[in-house]
Each structure stands twice: as structure tokens, then as C-alpha cells.
Amino acid sequence: MTHGDTFDHICLKHQEAYRAALAACPQVTSDYAFANLYGWTGHYGLGWRLADGLVWIRQSLPKTILWAPVGDWAKVDWAGLPCMAGPMRFTRVPEMLVEMWAKAFGSRLRAEEARDHFDYVYSVPELMELKGNRFHKKKNLLNQFEKANIFEYTPMQDDCVEEVLDMQAEWHGWQEHPSEALEAENEAISRVLKSFDRMGALIGGTIRVAGKVIAYTVGEQLDRDTIVIHFEKGDTRFKGVYQAINKHFLAAQQGRFTLVNREQDLGDEGLRKAKLSYNPVQFMKKYEVELV
């Protein structure tokens, strides 16, 4: 990661410096977790650079646009930054930064809610326990899985990543007509998993039946109270497998987190319906922003 105007490829070498900048951010959405940037860097053509005490992130595919800069926004004289003087476009800008920019730039700022990018945030205890009528069907599925299977939950370690990659390849193979989005996700998952041992902040878990991985999840700490789930896959021949991996993964965190961020729906109607059905306690709003 260089200083100046050149954007470098996102790499593992600077992950700790980036995480330090992210920890100073007043509001962190799922997009900016390091594993997300690293996994999707090829698909979006992402690059980063250091300037003005911030990490600037640029997307070059399918078009060139900036993401929100990462760092301690409160310490920045936004109106005084030379790089913000001209016309600029940003995507995935968290709500708190939009509010700061509105004060700094006034009528120069044009911001539009990007509903497809809103993060879904849930209560950890609620997702683990699935109590009440709204979760009745999901609780039934969980109970069916736990009664029908002799299973083992284990935290994901370096030595089981190959098994998880094998399960991911199987899962991907089951998709009869994988969309471009699923192909891109498969590449992102493979990239992250293959670097699992070099990304110490990742937290994963697996469920095995008869010694074989049938479900896995991969996440990381997003802020003091929140864990973000990046990837979660299960073998749907085992009824209730997704409810099971969700419950046992969150239970294994032993109260470290009160909230779980399960990322966006990207405008997919089926995904939106599924995410809403788990009763989000809040949305993290993001915006498309133009400075004129």
C-alpha cells in the first residue's frame, strides 16, 4: 500500500495496517472487512492507497468508482482535502460518513440510498435460540437436524481448510445453472479459504456427519460487538443444516458478540425474503454519493 495517487492491489502484506485504519472508523459495514476486500478484489478490480491519513479504496470493474475512505473520519478536514475539491463519485458509503460529508460539502453533496447494499444486522441470542412464533418453522428445522443426525461441530482450523474447499466445490457443482454472481462468489470463497492460515482474524466453523464436512461458515469480527458472516454453505440433503451451522457457530463464540451482520441482499428477491425472515434488528444503510 503506497502513499500518493497510485492504487496497489489488495494483498495480505498490509492487512494489519488496514485493520488498524478500520478499527479507527466510527462505523464499519461489511464491505470494508478485510476478508471481503481480499476475496472480491479480482471481481471488482479493487485497489488501495494511503493518503491524508486514510486508506482510499478504488473499484475498477465493471466501472471505476471510489468506495468510502477508511480511517478516523472525525479527524479529517473533509472540506479542506484537495482531493475532494473536484467532482467525485463514491459507492457503498456508510450513513455516518454521509452525514459528515453533508456538513462539510453542503449543496455539493448528492446522496441516494442504495437499498441493495444495506447490511442486515441481527441479535446473536435471537438467532441462536429461534424463540417465538416468527421463528417456529426455523426452530422445527433445527430440531429435525439435531434429532436425525449424529453430528460434530468444530471450529475451523488450518488443517481442515482442504475439506472445506472440497465441500465448497461440491456445493458449487450442485448448482445446475450457476449465475455470474455465484461464479464470482465461488472465486471469492476459494481465494479467502486458500489464505485462511495467513488471515489470523478469520473465524470459521464446520459441521461433520460421519466424518464428512456438510456445512461451514466463515466470518470475522467487524467491531467490538459485531461479527460478520462472509460465507455460509450447507448440504441441503440434510434438512435444517443451515439453521444448525448458524446456531452452533454463534454458540461457539461464547458471548463475544451481541450482533451478527449477515451482509447485503444485492437486490436478489429470494435472498431479501430470506434475510427479512430472520428478523433483522437494524439495517446499516449505505449510499451512492456524488460530489459536484
VOBA-1610 file (N, C-alpha, C; in pm, whole numbers, padded with zeros to 5 digits, always signed):
BEGIN
Met+00086-00118+00000Met+00000+00000+00000Met+00090+00124+00000Thr+00084+00202-00105Thr+00174+00315-00117Thr+00102+00446-00081His+00184+00547-00048His+00132+00681-00034His+00121+00746-00171Gly+00027+00837-00187Gly+00017+00910-00312Gly-00103+00870-00395Asp-00087+00878-00528Asp-00201+00862-00617Asp-00214+00722-00676Thr-00116+00636-00652Thr-00117+00504-00713Thr-00194+00404-00627Phe-00286+00333-00689Phe-00362+00229-00618Phe-00293+00095-00638Asp-00259+00029-00529Asp-00197-00103-00533Asp-00303-00212-00523His-00267-00333-00568His-00354-00448-00548His-00369-00476-00399Ile-00487-00519-00360Ile-00511-00552-00219Ile-00443-00685-00188Cys-00357-00684-00087Cys-00275-00801-00058Cys-00271-00828+00091Leu-00221-00946+00125Leu-00213-00986+00265Leu-00108-00908+00342Lys-00006-00860+00272Lys+00108-00795+00336Lys+00066-00678+00425His-00036-00604+00383His-00074-00482+00456His-00204-00498+00535Gln-00244-00623+00561Gln-00374-00643+00626Gln-00379-00584+00766Glu-00270-00591+00841Glu-00273-00537+00978Glu-00283-00386+00978Ala-00211-00321+00888Ala-00221-00174+00877Ala-00363-00134+00838Tyr-00421-00212+00748Tyr-00559-00182+00707Tyr-00654-00201+00824Arg-00639-00310+00898Arg-00729-00336+01010Arg-00719-00227+01116Ala-00600-00172+01134Ala-00584-00061+01230Ala-00663+00061+01183Ala-00660+00089+01054Ala-00738+00201+00999Ala-00886+00174+01015Leu-00926+00048+00992Leu-01068+00012+01003Leu-01116+00024+01148Ala-01030-00013+01242Ala-01067-00005+01384Ala-01092+00140+01427Ala-01030+00234+01356Ala-01048+00377+01389Ala-01174+00435+01327Cys-01239+00359+01236Cys-01360+00407+01169Cys-01477+00414+01268Pro-01552+00523+01269Pro-01667+00533+01360Pro-01780+00437+01326Gln-01790+00393+01200Gln-01895+00300+01159Gln-01838+00207+01053Val-01854+00077+01075Val-01795-00021+00983Val-01904-00111+00927Thr-01919-00111+00796Thr-02013-00202+00731Thr-01936-00321+00674Ser-02010-00423+00633Ser-01948-00550+00595Ser-01853-00537+00477Asp-01881-00443+00387Asp-01799-00427+00267Asp-01652-00409+00300Tyr-01625-00343+00414Tyr-01489-00297+00445Tyr-01410-00394+00533Ala-01470-00505+00572Ala-01395-00609+00641Ala-01284-00657+00548Phe-01166-00685+00603Phe-01053-00717+00517Phe-01080-00838+00428Ala-01139-00943+00485Ala-01164-01064+00405Ala-01255-01035+00286Asn-01347-00941+00302Asn-01435-00904+00192Asn-01356-00838+00079Leu-01272-00741+00116Leu-01189-00675+00015Leu-01098-00775-00055Tyr-01034-00859+00024Tyr-00937-00953-00031Tyr-01004-01058-00121Gly-01119-01108-00076Gly-01187-01211-00153Gly-01242-01160-00285Trp-01293-01039-00285Trp-01363-00987-00404Trp-01275-00894-00488Thr-01147-00885-00454Thr-01060-00787-00523Thr-01053-00811-00673Gly-01052-00939-00715Gly-01047-00968-00858Gly-01175-00933-00930His-01288-00967-00867His-01418-00944-00931His-01446-00795-00950Tyr-01410-00715-00851Tyr-01437-00571-00858Tyr-01315-00489-00902Gly-01201-00555-00922Gly-01080-00481-00958Gly-01042-00380-00851Leu-01039-00425-00725Leu-01016-00333-00614Leu-00868-00301-00595Gly-00842-00177-00556Gly-00708-00134-00519Gly-00716-00039-00403Trp-00600-00018-00335Trp-00599+00075-00222Trp-00472+00158-00220Arg-00480+00272-00152Arg-00363+00358-00133Arg-00379+00436-00003Leu-00269+00482+00051Leu-00269+00565+00172Leu-00253+00711+00133Ala-00339+00797+00185Ala-00326+00941+00164Ala-00410+01014+00267Asp-00357+01125+00316Asp-00432+01209+00411Asp-00474+01133+00537Gly-00393+01035+00578Gly-00424+00958+00699Gly-00538+00860+00681Leu-00575+00832+00555Leu-00686+00741+00525Leu-00642+00634+00425Val-00713+00522+00427Val-00696+00422+00321Val-00808+00446+00219Trp-00769+00478+00098Trp-00865+00502-00010Trp-00879+00375-00092Ile-01001+00339-00127Ile-01029+00215-00198Ile-01097+00250-00330Arg-01042+00192-00438Arg-01099+00218-00570Arg-01143+00087-00636Gln-01262+00089-00692Gln-01316-00022-00771Gln-01297+00012-00918Ser-01245-00082-00998Ser-01226-00053-01141Ser-01313-00138-01233Leu-01385-00236-01176Leu-01473-00322-01256Leu-01614-00325-01196Pro-01722-00324-01273Pro-01725-00305-01418Pro-01704-00159-01459Lys-01696-00070-01359Lys-01666+00071-01387Lys-01579+00122-01273Thr-01513+00232-01297Thr-01426+00290-01194Thr-01507+00381-01103Ile-01497+00353-00973Ile-01566+00434-00872Ile-01497+00412-00738Leu-01499+00512-00654Leu-01437+00501-00523Leu-01534+00444-00421Trp-01480+00370-00323Trp-01555+00332-00204Trp-01526+00437-00096Ala-01591+00426+00016Ala-01565+00519+00125Ala-01421+00503+00174Pro-01351+00613+00203Pro-01218+00600+00262Pro-01227+00547+00404Val-01124+00475+00447Val-01124+00407+00576Val-01023+00475+00670Gly-01067+00502+00792Gly-00982+00565+00892Gly-01069+00641+00991Asp-01006+00728+01069Asp-01080+00807+01167Asp-01140+00929+01099Trp-01263+00913+01052Trp-01329+01020+00977Trp-01339+01150+01057Ala-01353+01139+01188Ala-01374+01258+01271Ala-01252+01350+01273Lys-01135+01295+01241Lys-01012+01375+01245Lys-00980+01441+01112Val-01064+01419+01013Val-01034+01468+00878Val-01105+01601+00852Asp-01030+01697+00797Asp-01090+01822+00750Asp-01136+01798+00606Trp-01255+01743+00592Trp-01303+01700+00461Trp-01307+01814+00361Ala-01361+01928+00403Ala-01374+02040+00310Ala-01238+02092+00266Gly-01134+02068+00348Gly-01000+02117+00316Gly-00915+02019+00237Leu-00967+01899+00211Leu-00887+01800+00137Leu-00882+01837-00012Pro-00763+01859-00067Pro-00754+01893-00210Pro-00816+01788-00300Cys-00802+01661-00261Cys-00853+01554-00349Cys-01005+01552-00357Met-01072+01621-00263Met-01219+01623-00264Met-01273+01751-00328Ala-01185+01827-00391Ala-01227+01957-00445Ala-01306+01944-00575Gly-01273+01843-00653Gly-01339+01829-00783Gly-01456+01734-00779Pro-01523+01715-00893Pro-01633+01618-00899Pro-01583+01477-00867Met-01658+01403-00785Met-01620+01267-00747Met-01745+01182-00727Arg-01727+01050-00745Arg-01838+00956-00722Arg-01790+00846-00628Phe-01877+00810-00533Phe-01848+00705-00436Phe-01964+00606-00430Thr-01934+00483-00394Thr-02036+00382-00371Thr-02016+00320-00234Arg-02119+00255-00181Arg-02114+00183-00054Arg-02070+00274+00063Val-02118+00397+00063Val-02076+00492+00168Val-02167+00477+00290Pro-02110+00443+00407Pro-02193+00427+00527Pro-02263+00557+00567Glu-02377+00540+00632Glu-02463+00654+00666Glu-02392+00761+00747Met-02310+00721+00843Met-02244+00819+00929Met-02149+00910+00851Leu-02081+00853+00752Leu-01990+00934+00671Leu-02069+01029+00581Val-02183+00984+00531Val-02268+01073+00450Val-02311+01194+00533Glu-02344+01169+00660Glu-02385+01280+00748Glu-02269+01379+00767Met-02148+01327+00784Met-02031+01415+00799Met-02006+01495+00672Trp-02018+01427+00558Trp-01995+01495+00430Trp-02103+01599+00403Ala-02225+01574+00447Ala-02333+01672+00426Ala-02298+01804+00495Lys-02239+01794+00615Lys-02197+01916+00688Lys-02079+01983+00619Ala-01987+01900+00566Ala-01864+01956+00507Ala-01888+02015+00369Phe-01975+01954+00290Phe-01987+01992+00149Phe-02119+02057+00111Gly-02217+02052+00201Gly-02344+02121+00176Gly-02406+02082+00044Ser-02433+02183-00040Ser-02507+02160-00165Ser-02425+02084-00270Arg-02294+02067-00246Arg-02212+01989-00340Arg-02245+01839-00332Leu-02305+01797-00219Leu-02328+01655-00194Leu-02463+01609-00249Arg-02459+01502-00324Arg-02582+01435-00367Arg-02570+01290-00323Ala-02664+01246-00240Ala-02658+01111-00184Ala-02791+01040-00205Glu-02783+00915-00247Glu-02902+00836-00271Glu-02888+00701-00200Glu-02992+00664-00125Glu-02990+00535-00056Glu-02968+00422-00155Ala-02880+00328-00119Ala-02855+00210-00202Ala-02912+00088-00128Arg-03043+00066-00141Arg-03111-00037-00063Arg-03049-00176-00084Asp-03005-00204-00205Asp-02949-00336-00234Asp-02821-00364-00153His-02759-00258-00104His-02634-00273-00028His-02652-00261+00123Phe-02775-00240+00170Phe-02796-00231+00315Phe-02752-00362+00381Asp-02676-00351+00491Asp-02640-00469+00569Asp-02754-00507+00662Tyr-02777-00637+00676Tyr-02876-00690+00770Tyr-02804-00726+00900Val-02849-00670+01010Val-02786-00694+01140Val-02889-00759+01233Tyr-02847-00867+01301Tyr-02936-00947+01384Tyr-02882-00958+01526Ser-02973-00992+01617Ser-02936-01022+01756Ser-02879-01163+01761Val-02759-01177+01818Val-02698-01310+01831Val-02785-01404+01914Pro-02831-01363+02034Pro-02916-01454+02112Pro-03042-01497+02036Glu-03102-01404+01962Glu-03225-01436+01890Glu-03199-01539+01781Leu-03090-01523+01708Leu-03060-01620+01601Leu-03020-01756+01656Met-02958-01757+01772Met-02919-01885+01832Met-03040-01961+01886Glu-03129-01888+01952Glu-03239-01954+02024Glu-03363-01979+01938Leu-03386-01891+01837Leu-03502-01905+01748Leu-03632-01924+01826Lys-03652-01838+01925Lys-03773-01846+02008Lys-03890-01772+01945Gly-04010-01816+01977Gly-04130-01742+01938Gly-04187-01788+01806Asn-04308-01738+01778Asn-04383-01780+01660Asn-04313-01745+01529Arg-04246-01630+01525Arg-04186-01588+01398Arg-04076-01684+01353Phe-04017-01756+01450Phe-03910-01849+01415Phe-03955-01995+01423His-04085-02018+01432His-04138-02153+01457His-04087-02254+01353Lys-04096-02220+01224Lys-04054-02312+01118Lys-03904-02337+01124Lys-03829-02233+01150Lys-03684-02248+01154Lys-03640-02332+01274Lys-03707-02313+01386Lys-03677-02392+01505Lys-03709-02540+01479Asn-03817-02566+01411Asn-03853-02704+01375Asn-03745-02768+01288Leu-03696-02692+01191Leu-03591-02744+01104Leu-03464-02775+01182Leu-03429-02686+01274Leu-03312-02709+01360Leu-03330-02836+01442Asn-03447-02851+01503Asn-03474-02970+01585Asn-03468-03097+01502Gln-03521-03090+01380Gln-03517-03208+01292Gln-03372-03247+01263Phe-03289-03148+01235Phe-03148-03179+01205Phe-03080-03244+01326Glu-03101-03184+01443Glu-03031-03233+01562Glu-03080-03372+01606Lys-03206-03401+01578Lys-03259-03534+01615Lys-03220-03642+01513Ala-03209-03603+01387Ala-03189-03702+01281Ala-03042-03737+01258Asn-02949-03654+01309Asn-02809-03673+01274Asn-02718-03681+01397Ile-02621-03769+01389Ile-02510-03767+01484Ile-02405-03678+01420Phe-02388-03560+01476Phe-02303-03460+01410Phe-02199-03406+01508Glu-02098-03341+01449Glu-01992-03281+01529Glu-01965-03140+01477Tyr-01974-03042+01567Tyr-01935-02905+01531Tyr-01791-02883+01577Thr-01707-02827+01492Thr-01571-02792+01533Thr-01533-02656+01474Pro-01457-02575+01549Pro-01404-02452+01492Pro-01315-02485+01372Met-01317-02399+01272Met-01235-02425+01153Met-01088-02394+01184Gln-01004-02492+01161Gln-00859-02477+01178Gln-00791-02490+01041Asp-00663-02451+01037Asp-00590-02456+00911Asp-00596-02595+00848Asp-00593-02699+00933Asp-00580-02835+00880Asp-00709-02890+00818Cys-00821-02817+00830Cys-00944-02868+00768Cys-00989-02782+00651Val-00907-02685+00611Val-00946-02596+00502Val-00964-02672+00371Glu-00878-02773+00346Glu-00890-02851+00223Glu-01026-02922+00215Glu-01070-02975+00330Glu-01202-03040+00334Glu-01313-02941+00304Val-01299-02820+00357Val-01400-02716+00333Val-01399-02675+00186Leu-01280-02664+00127Leu-01271-02633-00016Leu-01337-02743-00100Asp-01319-02869-00057Asp-01383-02980-00128Asp-01535-02969-00119Met-01585-02935+00002Met-01729-02922+00019Met-01783-02805-00064Gln-01708-02695-00068Gln-01748-02580-00149Gln-01754-02618-00297Ala-01657-02694-00344Ala-01656-02738-00484Ala-01778-02826-00512Glu-01811-02913-00417Glu-01931-02997-00431Glu-02056-02910-00438Trp-02066-02817-00343Trp-02183-02727-00336Trp-02199-02652-00467His-02089-02601-00519His-02093-02525-00643His-02137-02615-00758Gly-02092-02740-00755Gly-02128-02836-00859Gly-02276-02872-00860Trp-02342-02856-00746Trp-02485-02888-00737Trp-02572-02783-00805Gln-02517-02664-00830Gln-02596-02557-00891Gln-02608-02585-01041Glu-02728-02611-01087Glu-02748-02653-01226Glu-02707-02546-01326His-02745-02423-01299His-02709-02312-01389His-02656-02197-01304Pro-02531-02210-01257Pro-02478-02106-01168Pro-02473-01969-01236Ser-02523-01870-01167Ser-02524-01734-01221Ser-02383-01676-01216Glu-02368-01563-01280Glu-02239-01492-01275Glu-02205-01456-01131Ala-02307-01421-01053Ala-02285-01385-00912Ala-02234-01505-00833Leu-02292-01624-00858Leu-02246-01744-00787Leu-02105-01782-00828Glu-02071-01766-00955Glu-01935-01794-01001Glu-01836-01701-00932Ala-01873-01573-00922Ala-01785-01475-00857Ala-01770-01506-00710Glu-01881-01545-00645Glu-01875-01581-00503Glu-01784-01702-00482Asn-01794-01799-00571Asn-01711-01919-00558Asn-01563-01883-00564Glu-01528-01792-00654Glu-01389-01747-00664Glu-01345-01674-00537Ala-01434-01588-00484Ala-01402-01515-00361Ala-01382-01609-00244Ile-01470-01709-00231Ile-01459-01806-00123Ile-01326-01882-00133Ser-01293-01927-00255Ser-01169-02002-00274Ser-01048-01918-00238Arg-01050-01792-00279Arg-00936-01702-00251Arg-00917-01684-00101Val-01027-01663-00030Val-01019-01643+00116Val-00976-01771+00186Leu-01038-01884+00151Leu-01007-02009+00219Leu-00862-02050+00196Lys-00811-02028+00075Lys-00673-02066+00046Lys-00572-01982+00123Ser-00616-01869+00175Ser-00528-01785+00257Ser-00568-01787+00405Phe-00652-01885+00442Phe-00706-01891+00578Phe-00596-01887+00684Asp-00487-01960+00660Asp-00379-01968+00760Asp-00300-01839+00771Arg-00314-01750+00672Arg-00242-01622+00675Arg-00332-01505+00711Met-00458-01536+00742Met-00553-01432+00780Met-00602-01463+00921Gly-00524-01422+01018Gly-00548-01461+01157Gly-00679-01413+01215Ala-00742-01315+01150Ala-00865-01259+01206Ala-00989-01339+01168Leu-00975-01436+01079Leu-01091-01514+01035Leu-01137-01609+01145Ile-01269-01626+01153Ile-01330-01720+01248Ile-01420-01811+01166Gly-01397-01942+01175Gly-01478-02034+01096Gly-01528-02150+01179Gly-01621-02225+01122Gly-01673-02343+01189Gly-01725-02443+01089Thr-01724-02571+01126Thr-01774-02676+01038Thr-01866-02769+01114Ile-01957-02831+01041Ile-02036-02943+01094Ile-02003-03066+01010Arg-01975-03175+01081Arg-01947-03302+01014Arg-02053-03404+01053Val-02087-03486+00956Val-02167-03606+00980Val-02089-03723+00921Ala-02069-03826+01002Ala-01989-03943+00960Ala-01851-03899+00911Gly-01796-03798+00978Gly-01661-03752+00948Gly-01647-03660+00829Lys-01757-03634+00757Lys-01751-03551+00636Lys-01810-03414+00663Val-01742-03309+00613Val-01793-03172+00628Val-01919-03156+00545Ile-02029-03120+00612Ile-02156-03099+00540Ile-02204-02954+00550Ala-02133-02873+00629Ala-02167-02731+00640Ala-02046-02656+00693Tyr-02034-02532+00650Tyr-01926-02448+00705Tyr-01970-02303+00705Thr-01904-02225+00785Thr-01926-02081+00786Thr-01793-02011+00812Val-01777-01892+00754Val-01655-01813+00772Val-01695-01669+00801Gly-01642-01613+00910Gly-01671-01475+00945Gly-01549-01408+01005Glu-01567-01285+01050Glu-01462-01215+01123Glu-01526-01104+01207Gln-01451-01060+01306Gln-01500-00952+01391Gln-01507-00824+01311Leu-01621-00755+01318Leu-01639-00632+01242Leu-01616-00509+01329Asp-01672-00512+01450Asp-01642-00410+01550Asp-01651-00477+01687Arg-01649-00398+01791Arg-01641-00456+01926Arg-01754-00554+01956Asp-01873-00526+01905Asp-01991-00606+01940Asp-02039-00698+01827Thr-01980-00686+01709Thr-02040-00747+01589Thr-01946-00842+01519Ile-01999-00958+01482Ile-01930-01050+01392Ile-02002-01046+01258Val-01927-01049+01150Val-01986-01052+01016Val-01967-01191+00958Ile-02073-01244+00897Ile-02066-01373+00830Ile-02041-01348+00682His-01926-01391+00633His-01893-01372+00492His-01950-01483+00404Phe-01929-01607+00446Phe-01971-01721+00365Phe-02033-01827+00456Glu-02138-01891+00405Glu-02202-01998+00482Glu-02268-02092+00381Lys-02227-02218+00383Lys-02281-02315+00288Lys-02313-02445+00362Gly-02417-02513+00315Gly-02455-02640+00374Gly-02510-02736+00270Asp-02500-02863+00300Asp-02554-02969+00214Asp-02702-02984+00247Thr-02787-02935+00155Thr-02931-02928+00184Thr-02999-03065+00182Arg-02924-03171+00153Arg-02981-03305+00169Arg-03003-03334+00318Phe-02938-03254+00404Phe-02958-03264+00549Phe-03053-03152+00589Lys-03178-03186+00612Lys-03280-03087+00643Lys-03243-03011+00770Gly-03249-02878+00764Gly-03216-02796+00880Gly-03069-02766+00896Val-02988-02798+00793Val-02842-02783+00807Val-02802-02636+00825Tyr-02872-02544+00758Tyr-02834-02402+00771Tyr-02869-02349+00910Gln-02982-02389+00963Gln-03017-02347+01100Gln-02915-02403+01199Ala-02865-02524+01172Ala-02769-02588+01263Ala-02634-02519+01259Ile-02580-02490+01141Ile-02447-02427+01135Ile-02454-02286+01194Asn-02566-02217+01170Asn-02583-02083+01226Asn-02582-02088+01379Lys-02661-02178+01437Lys-02671-02187+01583Lys-02538-02225+01646His-02474-02329+01595His-02355-02382+01662His-02233-02291+01641Phe-02227-02223+01527Phe-02119-02128+01506Phe-02130-02011+01604Leu-02250-01955+01616Leu-02269-01841+01708Leu-02249-01885+01853Ala-02297-02003+01888Ala-02279-02054+02025Ala-02132-02070+02060Ala-02052-02109+01959Ala-01909-02131+01982Ala-01833-02002+02013Gln-01895-01887+01982Gln-01828-01759+02012Gln-01840-01721+02160Gln-01922-01796+02233Gln-01929-01785+02380Gln-01950-01642+02430Gly-02047-01575+02368Gly-02085-01443+02417Gly-01994-01329+02379Arg-01899-01352+02288Arg-01809-01243+02247Arg-01883-01133+02173Phe-01993-01168+02106Phe-02064-01073+02022Phe-02211-01069+02058Thr-02271-00951+02046Thr-02416-00937+02068Thr-02490-00924+01936Leu-02417-00887+01829Leu-02480-00866+01699Leu-02408-00946+01592Val-02484-00987+01490Val-02424-01056+01376Val-02471-00986+01248Asn-02374-00946+01167Asn-02401-00880+01040Asn-02395-00987+00931Arg-02505-01000+00856Arg-02510-01104+00752Arg-02512-01042+00611Glu-02449-00927+00601Glu-02423-00862+00472Glu-02550-00825+00396Gln-02535-00799+00266Gln-02643-00742+00185Gln-02722-00849+00111Asp-02829-00804+00045Asp-02901-00898-00042Asp-02875-00871-00190Leu-02806-00759-00220Leu-02769-00722-00357Leu-02888-00721-00453Gly-03007-00697-00396Gly-03127-00685-00480Gly-03188-00817-00523Asp-03134-00929-00474Asp-03190-01060-00507Asp-03317-01083-00424Glu-03431-01100-00492Glu-03560-01106-00421Glu-03567-01224-00324Gly-03518-01340-00365Gly-03521-01457-00278Gly-03435-01437-00156Leu-03317-01380-00177Leu-03225-01354-00066Leu-03284-01249+00029Arg-03348-01148-00028Arg-03409-01043+00056Arg-03518-01103+00145Lys-03601-01188+00086Lys-03709-01251+00162Lys-03651-01336+00276Ala-03546-01413+00244Ala-03484-01499+00345Ala-03422-01417+00458Lys-03352-01311+00422Lys-03285-01229+00524Lys-03388-01156+00612Leu-03496-01109+00552Leu-03600-01043+00630Leu-03669-01141+00726Ser-03678-01267+00687Ser-03748-01367+00769Ser-03677-01397+00900Tyr-03550-01358+00910Tyr-03475-01381+01034Tyr-03481-01260+01129Asn-03568-01164+01099Asn-03598-01053+01190Asn-03475-00967+01220Pro-03423-00894+01121Pro-03310-00804+01149Pro-03348-00699+01253Val-03255-00670+01344Val-03281-00567+01445Val-03243-00429+01393Gln-03162-00425+01287Gln-03130-00297+01224Gln-03074-00321+01084Phe-03080-00216+01004Phe-03012-00214+00876Phe-02897-00113+00886Met-02785-00146+00827Met-02678-00047+00812Met-02692+00010+00672Lys-02736+00135+00667Lys-02764+00197+00538Lys-02635+00240+00469Lys-02636+00226+00337Lys-02525+00275+00255Lys-02581+00356+00139Tyr-02495+00441+00083Tyr-02540+00538-00015Tyr-02449+00542-00137Glu-02509+00578-00250Glu-02433+00621-00366Glu-02417+00773-00352Val-02295+00821-00365Val-02267+00964-00338Val-02197+01028-00456Glu-02240+01148-00485Glu-02171+01228-00587Glu-02138+01365-00527Leu-02014+01407-00545Leu-01975+01544-00510Leu-01963+01621-00640Val-02035+01731-00651Val-02037+01807-00776Val-01957+01936-00760
//
